[in-house]
Structure formats: C-alpha cells, structure tokens
C-alpha cells in the first residue's frame, strides 16, 4: 500500500479518512479525482469519527498472503460510516448486520489497517 496518499497517511496515524465533495456534499471512499455524484474535482479529505453500522459480514478462510495466514479465519465487514461513506475493513468475529461498531487501528506485517469492534454502549 502506498504511504504517500492522504488515506494511507491517515491509517498510519490511526485515523480513518474519506473524501467529501465540496460542491454537492457527497462522501466518498478511496482516493478519487472527481466526485462520483456530480463530477466536481473539489474534494476535501476528512477524518471520520470511526463509528458506523455493519452493512455486510464475510468470513475469510484462505489467506491472500503469507502475512494473513495466522489470522485465518478472519472477518471482513462493510460498514456504513456515520459520515456517509461505506468502507471495507477487518471486523471482530461475531459481528452482525446492523450492529454499531467503532474503528480501531491494527497492523498486519507492518501494514496499517482498520478493524471494527462492537461499539461500547454508553
């Protein structure tokens, strides 16, 4: 993963980042050059609070690389962040669709990643 992008730099600092279109307000994941809603190039990087709701859950039984072999089986989730974008990340085992979660930084083979855990009840 490139470490020279605002997204990657955020992960390395333990922050989950996304882009927001300054023209229409759409929240975007990944690193875009133009808004997928209105095509504006006026995009700003924002830090997410890291909270949201689980949209989908999957269990991975085959490691994509040797570094992930020790984690198998592991959970991947799609999470709708409170700010709007949907992201894919690691998740705690046992997460269910609709569950409130909070992002935590994690590393695999010195690569910064995000893991979602159940959000503490207040």
C-alpha positions as CSV (number, residue, x, y, z in Angstrom):
1,X,0.0,0.0,0.0
2,X,1.4,3.4,-0.9
3,X,2.1,5.5,2.1
4,X,2.2,8.8,0.3
5,X,-1.6,9.2,0.0
6,X,-3.8,11.1,2.5
7,X,-5.7,7.9,3.1
8,X,-2.6,5.8,3.8
9,X,-1.1,8.6,5.9
10,X,-4.2,8.7,8.0
11,X,-4.1,4.9,8.5
12,X,-0.5,5.1,9.6
13,X,-1.6,7.7,12.2
14,X,-4.5,5.6,13.3
15,X,-7.2,7.7,11.6
16,X,-9.8,6.6,9.1
17,X,-10.1,9.2,6.3
18,X,-12.6,9.8,3.5
19,X,-13.2,12.4,0.9
20,X,-16.2,14.8,0.8
21,X,-17.2,16.7,-2.3
22,X,-17.3,20.5,-1.6
23,X,-19.7,21.0,-4.4
24,X,-22.5,18.5,-3.6
25,X,-21.5,17.2,-0.1
26,X,-21.2,13.5,-1.2
27,X,-19.0,11.4,1.0
28,X,-16.5,9.2,-1.0
29,X,-14.3,6.3,-0.1
30,X,-10.9,5.6,-1.7
31,X,-8.9,8.3,-3.4
32,X,-11.0,10.0,-6.1
33,X,-10.1,12.7,-8.5
34,X,-13.7,13.7,-9.1
35,X,-17.0,13.3,-7.3
36,X,-18.9,10.2,-8.3
37,X,-22.2,12.1,-7.9
38,X,-21.6,15.4,-9.6
39,X,-18.1,15.1,-11.2
40,X,-16.7,18.1,-9.3
41,X,-13.0,18.0,-8.6
42,X,-13.4,20.0,-5.4
43,X,-12.7,17.2,-3.0
44,X,-11.5,17.6,0.6
45,X,-10.0,15.0,2.9
46,X,-11.9,14.5,6.2
47,X,-11.2,12.4,9.3
48,X,-14.1,10.0,10.2
49,X,-15.2,9.5,13.8
50,X,-14.7,5.8,13.0
51,X,-18.2,4.8,14.1
52,X,-21.0,3.3,12.0
53,X,-23.2,0.3,11.3
54,X,-22.3,-3.1,9.8
55,X,-23.8,-3.4,6.3
56,X,-22.4,-6.9,5.4
57,X,-20.2,-9.6,7.0
58,X,-18.0,-12.2,5.5
59,X,-15.5,-14.8,6.9
60,X,-12.3,-15.4,5.0
61,X,-10.9,-18.9,5.2
62,X,-7.9,-18.5,2.8
63,X,-5.2,-16.0,3.4
64,X,-4.4,-13.7,0.4
65,X,-0.7,-13.6,1.5
66,X,1.5,-15.3,4.0
67,X,1.2,-12.3,6.4
68,X,-2.5,-13.0,6.8
69,X,-2.2,-16.8,7.3
70,X,-2.0,-16.5,11.1
71,X,-5.3,-14.6,11.1
72,X,-7.4,-17.2,9.2
73,X,-10.3,-17.5,9.6
74,X,-10.9,-13.7,9.9
75,X,-13.9,-11.5,9.4
76,X,-14.3,-8.7,6.8
77,X,-17.1,-6.2,7.1
78,X,-18.7,-3.5,5.0
79,X,-19.5,-0.6,7.4
80,X,-21.7,2.5,6.7
81,X,-19.8,5.2,8.5
82,X,-21.8,7.8,10.3
83,X,-20.4,10.4,7.9
84,X,-21.9,8.6,4.9
85,X,-19.3,6.5,3.1
86,X,-19.2,2.7,3.1
87,X,-15.8,1.1,3.8
88,X,-14.5,-2.4,3.9
89,X,-12.2,-3.5,6.8
90,X,-11.4,-6.3,9.2
91,X,-14.0,-6.9,11.9
92,X,-14.3,-8.6,15.2
93,X,-15.6,-12.2,15.0
94,X,-19.4,-12.4,15.6
95,X,-20.3,-9.0,14.2
96,X,-23.8,-9.0,12.7
97,X,-25.6,-6.8,10.2
98,X,-26.9,-3.6,11.7
99,X,-24.6,-3.7,14.7
100,X,-23.0,-0.5,15.8
101,X,-19.2,-0.6,15.6
102,X,-16.1,1.6,16.2
103,X,-12.8,1.5,14.2
104,X,-9.6,0.6,15.8
105,X,-6.1,0.7,14.2
106,X,-4.4,-2.6,13.6
107,X,-1.3,-3.8,11.7
108,X,-0.5,-6.9,9.7
109,X,3.1,-7.3,8.6
110,X,3.7,-3.6,9.4
111,X,0.9,-2.6,7.2
112,X,-1.6,-0.3,8.9
113,X,-5.2,-1.4,8.6
114,X,-8.6,-0.8,10.3
115,X,-10.6,-3.2,12.4
116,X,-14.2,-2.6,13.5
117,X,-15.2,-3.8,17.0
118,X,-18.6,-3.6,18.7
119,X,-19.2,0.0,19.8
120,X,-19.3,0.3,23.6
121,X,-22.7,1.0,25.0
122,X,-22.9,4.3,26.8
